[in-house]
Amino acid sequence: MALGLVLTGLLLVGTAQARSLELGIGAIGERDSDTTTLLQAALVSDPVPYLVGMQIQGGLLLAQDDTVYLHGGLTKVWELPGRWSWGGSLSAGFYHTNEPQLELGHDIEFMTRLHLDYELSIDQSLRLEVGHLSNADLDDENPGTEFILLNWLIRL
C-alpha cells in the first residue's frame, strides 16, 4: 500500500510537471544518539491551484546499511522579504533499513518537515530543512527520528 502511495505521488509530480530537483546531504539521528549521513533526491511540482497552491513532491532518502525511504506528499512555500522563503511538508512512504539503530518499527513511515530557502539565482536555491520520521503508532514500536538536510534546489 505504501509503495502504491509513493508511486502515485511520483506519477502526480510527473503529470503536474516537475518544478525543481532537490539534491541534499545531511544527518539522521540513530537510537544511540549518534548520527549518520543522509542523502536526498526529490522532484517537486509547480504549485497546484486545486490544492490551494501546494506542491506535489516525491523523493528518496538514503542512509547507511541499505536504509531507504521512498516517499510522496505535499509541500507548501510562503515567500518572505528579499530572497527568502519558508515552508513545510507532509509525506508518507515506504521505509526499509538493515541498521538496527535506524529501525523505526514499521514499513510505512510519515515525514514532516520545515524548511528555510535562500534564492541564489532565478534557477537555484539553497534549502535548510529539519524533519521527523515516524510511523504514527501504526506499530507497538514507534521510536521516530529526526534529521537535518542542506539541499540544492535546481529549477527545471
N, C-alpha and C positions, 0 to 999 in steps of 0.2 A: 504494500500500500504506500509506504513512504517513497519507494522508488518511483511509483506512479505519480505521486505529488511532485517530486523533483523533476521528472521528465516533462510533466505538464508545464511546470514553471519555466523550464528551459525552452520548451516549444513556444510558450507565450512570449518570452523575451524575443525569440527569433521572429515571430509574426508581428510583434509590436515595434520592430526594428531597433536593434541594439543601439543605444546612445553612446555607451562607453565601455571600455575594457578596464577592469581593475586588476592590478598586479600588486601583491603585498607580501611583506615579511614582518614577522613579529614573534610573540611568545605566547604560549598557552600554559596555564598552571597545571601541575600534577598534584596528586593527593598528598605527597610528602612535602609539599610547599616548594618544590623545585619547579623550574620551568623548562620547557623545551621549545625549539624553534618551530614556528608555524608559517606556512606559505599559503597564499590565497590567489586564486584566479576567478574572476566573475565577469558576467555580462549584465549590463543594466539597460533597460529600455528608456525611450523617451517618456516623459510624463504622459499618463493615460487619462484623457478627460473624464471618462465614465468611472474612473477610480479616484476622483477628486484630486487629480494631478499626481497621484502616487506613481512610482515606477516599479515595474516588474523586474526582479533580479533572479539570477540563477548562478550558482558558483560551486567551487570546490575548495575545501581547506585540507591541507596535508601536513602531517607531523610525523615523528619517528615511528618505527615499527609498524608500518602499514596503517597508520591512523589516517582515516579518510572521512570527511563529512561532505556529502553531496546534497546541496540544498536549493530550495526555491522559495521565493516570498515577495514581500512588498517593502519598498523604502520610500521615504518622504524627505524632501530637502526644502529648507527655508533659507532665503537669502538674508545676509547681514550686510551692513555698510561696507563699502570697498570691495575687496576681492574675497571676502569671507562668506561662508555659508555653513549651516549645521543641519543635522537630520538624524533620523533613526530608522530602524528596520526590524522586521519580524520575519523569520523564515522557519520552515520545517524541512526535515530531511533525513537521510539515511546516514547512520554513523557506524563505523567499524574501527576497532583497534586490536592489535596484538600486544599492546603495552598495558600491563595491569595497573600502572599508575595513572593511565588515561581512560580507564574503563568508566563509563558513565551510566551503566545499568540497563540500557535498552538500545535497540537498533534505530528507533525513532527518537530524534532529539529536536528541540526547538532552540532557535538562536535569536537573541535580542541584542541590538547594537545601537550605540550612539556614536556620531562622528562629527568632526570639525574639518572643513575643507578650506584650502587656500588655493585660489586660481593662479597658476603660474603664467598661463597664456590662454588664448581662446580655446586651445585644443588640449591643454594639460592642467591637471590639478594634483595637489598632494592632499591626502586624507589621513587623519589620525583617528583611529576608532578603538573603542573599548566595547567588549561584548561578553555575553554569558551564554553558555550551552547547558541545557537541562532537559530531562525527559518529562518534566511537568508531572511527576508522580505517576507515570504510566507503569512503573515497576516499584517493587518494595524498596529497591535501592535507587537513590536519586542524588548522587554527590554533586553534580553540576561542576562547572569550572569556568574560570574567567580567562579572557585573552585580550591582547592589545596588538594592533597592527598599524603599520605605516604603509599606505597604499599610494601607488602612482595611477592616476586616472587618465586614460587616453580617450579622447572623444573620437568616435568613428565616423 
